[in-house]
């Protein structure tokens, strides 16, 4: 422990908050997969999703409140802010796409939506493990492995999106094309946001190892 940490102990509450935020994102991804695999009681499912999104907002607020009143932080303030914002972005896209499915009035989901939802869930599970690793950063290599896997999953999602849109444009219903293209792209965007989180976590692991 350095002199600075001995004189003014670092506040570890941030790691608890980040763990809670990552768990909340995983809960949202789990619900998304449940929604697209069993597209029933959609209004109720979307209400549950909105509640999870609100929980994430509350945790984000706690993180920023903690940041405003903590003099010495275990990570750089900018790193804390970037990570909180990036995790919240994933949650926003998961919730936003679920609400979009309901508001667009789609009556069924398809294989592309299911594949993309499952890729989101795989990505956030990796993120949850990486977030847990930044508490001590005893093994930055393991954090980096999680981040590399998130990047790989995002590339897979790009391919799924490409094939989904190619198939979509073989149809002639313009309204359906518009609706489904929006949903596909927002699901894929959630994996982009997962990659953003992975990049933040990778930077943290390198800087503090």
Secondary structure, 3 states (H helix, E strand, C coil): CCHHHHHCCCECHHHHHHHHHHHHHHHHHHHHHHHHHCCCCHHHHHHHHHHHHHHHHHHHHHHHHHHHHCCCECCCHHHHHHHHHHHHHHHHHHHHHHHHHHHCCCCCCCHHHHHHHHHHHHHHHHHHHHHHHCCCCCCHHHHHHHHHHHHHHHHHHHHHHHHHHHHHCCCCCHHHHHHHHHHHHHHHHHHHHHHHHHHHHHHHHHHHC
